[in-house]
Amino acid sequence: MTNKIPSKKSNYDLIERTAKFGEDVIEFVSSLPHNEINKPLVNQIVRSGTSIGANYMEADGAVSKKDFENKIGICRKESKESMHWFRMIAKANSDRRENCRKLYKEAQKFVWIFSSIINSSKNKK
């Protein structure tokens, strides 16, 4: 939930979408076997996957354009990192490749969205 009423429907949708992604990551990793290979992978994907929404919320409350661009840049970085970890999890858990593929694709879409936001922000003066 946000303290502010979203000014645009697309803004609200991205807040909800990034939060849902974090929830989906948590739900997915909860189903993975607890073993020595998965332990560090799970730790990393939970950190990067849930960080996307947290940083987007910070960007939404940015105090300056520079602050906004920095937080959106972190969102993009965490999205890219999530893609990497899903690839590693799929390799370690071949029976979960389809689940990883879906989450990987959503993280990839976030990269595209945040790249577009960054480009649009830099083009505005």
C-alpha positions in Angstrom: 0.0 0.0 0.0 1.1 3.5 -0.6 0.4 6.6 1.5 -0.2 8.7 -1.7 -3.1 8.2 -4.0 -1.6 7.2 -7.3 -1.7 10.0 -9.8 -1.7 7.7 -12.8 -3.2 4.3 -13.2 0.1 3.1 -14.8 2.0 4.2 -11.7 -0.3 2.2 -9.5 -0.1 -0.8 -11.8 3.7 -0.8 -11.5 3.5 -0.5 -7.7 1.2 -3.5 -7.6 3.1 -5.4 -10.3 6.5 -5.1 -8.6 4.9 -6.0 -5.2 3.2 -9.1 -6.8 6.5 -10.1 -8.4 8.2 -10.0 -4.9 5.4 -12.1 -3.5 5.7 -14.6 -6.4 9.4 -14.9 -5.8 8.8 -15.7 -2.1 6.1 -18.2 -2.9 8.3 -19.9 -5.6 11.4 -20.2 -3.4 9.3 -21.6 -0.6 8.6 -24.6 -2.8 12.3 -25.3 -3.6 14.1 -28.1 -1.9 16.3 -27.0 1.1 19.8 -28.0 0.1 23.3 -26.6 0.0 23.0 -25.5 -3.7 19.6 -23.8 -3.3 20.4 -22.0 0.0 22.6 -19.2 -1.5 20.5 -19.0 -4.7 17.3 -18.5 -2.7 19.0 -15.9 -0.5 20.1 -13.9 -3.6 16.8 -14.1 -5.5 14.7 -13.1 -2.5 17.0 -10.1 -2.0 17.0 -8.9 -5.6 13.4 -9.9 -6.5 11.8 -8.2 -3.5 14.1 -5.2 -3.8 12.6 -4.2 -7.1 9.3 -3.1 -5.5 11.0 -1.5 -2.5 13.1 0.6 -4.7 10.2 1.5 -7.0 8.3 2.7 -3.9 11.4 4.8 -3.0 11.4 6.2 -6.6 7.8 7.1 -6.3 8.6 9.2 -3.3 11.8 10.7 -4.7 12.7 14.2 -3.6 14.5 15.2 -6.8 14.8 14.1 -10.4 18.3 12.8 -9.7 17.0 10.8 -6.7 14.2 9.4 -8.9 16.6 8.4 -11.7 18.9 6.7 -9.2 16.2 4.6 -7.6 14.8 3.6 -11.0 18.3 2.6 -12.0 18.5 0.4 -9.0 15.2 -1.1 -10.0 16.6 -2.0 -13.4 19.8 -3.4 -11.8 17.9 -5.6 -9.4 15.7 -6.8 -12.3 18.7 -7.8 -14.2 20.2 -9.5 -11.2 16.9 -11.4 -10.7 17.2 -12.7 -14.3 20.6 -14.1 -13.5 19.5 -15.8 -10.3 16.5 -17.4 -12.0 18.8 -18.8 -14.7 21.0 -20.3 -11.9 18.0 -21.7 -10.0 16.7 -23.3 -13.2 20.0 -25.0 -13.7 20.1 -26.3 -10.2 16.4 -27.4 -10.3 15.6 -28.7 -13.7 12.1 -29.7 -12.7 11.3 -26.0 -12.0 12.6 -24.5 -15.3 9.1 -23.5 -16.4 8.4 -21.6 -13.2 11.8 -19.9 -13.5 11.2 -19.0 -17.1 8.0 -17.2 -16.2 9.6 -15.2 -13.4 12.7 -14.6 -15.6 10.4 -13.1 -18.3 8.7 -10.8 -15.8 12.1 -9.6 -14.5 13.1 -9.0 -18.2 10.0 -6.9 -18.7 10.9 -4.9 -15.7 14.3 -4.2 -17.2 12.6 -2.9 -20.4 10.1 -0.8 -18.4 12.7 0.8 -16.1 15.0 1.4 -19.1 12.2 3.2 -20.8 11.5 5.3 -17.7 15.1 6.2 -17.4 15.3 7.2 -21.1 12.1 9.3 -20.8 13.3 11.0 -17.7 16.7 11.9 -19.2 15.0 13.3 -22.3 12.8 15.6 -20.2 14.4 18.9 -19.3 
